[in-house]
Amino acid sequence: MLARGAAPILAVDADPNANLGEVLGVSAPTSVGRLREEAFMGAREIPAGWDKQSWIEYKMHEALAEAEGFDLLVMGRPEGPGCYCYANNLFREYIKTLAKEYPWVVMDNEGGLEHLSRHTTRDVDVMFIVSDPTVRGMRTVERIGELIDELGLVVKERYVVINRVPRAVAVDALLEHTTVPFGGVIPEDELLFAGDLEGRHLFQLPEDSAGLSAVRVLVERYVLR
């Protein structure tokens, strides 16, 4: 996307096991989960003259990691016990407001159904449901598609993307187990595997990376149309 001039981008790491920053080669100063704890458990830290909402907005801007062409926001996970319904709603609404400042928002969610059931993912233009090349994975994709419909989430387009596909795998046979439209495949990539072993980020991948080429095709076909 950046190569096509699609910037600025807000990259949101919504996986409790936050590692999108490692993938992108940037480090966020803090997480939204930690900010929530500080704002609602450490109220005495809020300076005089600030209301809680204004303080949260200020701290949220501090949490953004700025990089060339994109900013990173890490959601993180709850840091302590207790009910945070009001806090969660406040942060959710602010993130929606923040997202409006960017022409492009890319969100990396945890695998599974929980983030959908909590309505943390909604109002989506394009959703890629990524699976491994297994029948079990395709059945999970189908359940995710059904849950989106049951919850009435606004997802304009959804596609299944099959990841780490060996050459010998018959993709057509796998697609018989889901009705979610087929988006494409990301093949096994020795260059990506070697980069992971060395702890390199995606911007350090060589141009002839098969995985990188496949993702570019997906973005061109479904996002930058």
Secondary structure, 3 states (H helix, E strand, C coil): CHHHCCCCEEEEEECCCCCHHHHHCCCCCCCHHHHHHHHHHCHHHCCCCCCHHHHHHHHHHHHCEEECCEEEEECCCCCCCCCCHHHHHHHHHHHHHHHCCCCEEEEEECCCCHHHHCCCCCCEEEEEEEECCCHHHHHHHHHHHHHHHHHCCCEEEEEEEEEEECCCCCHHHHHCCCCCCEEEEEECCHHHHHHHHHCCCHHHCCCCCHHHHHHHHHHHHHHCC
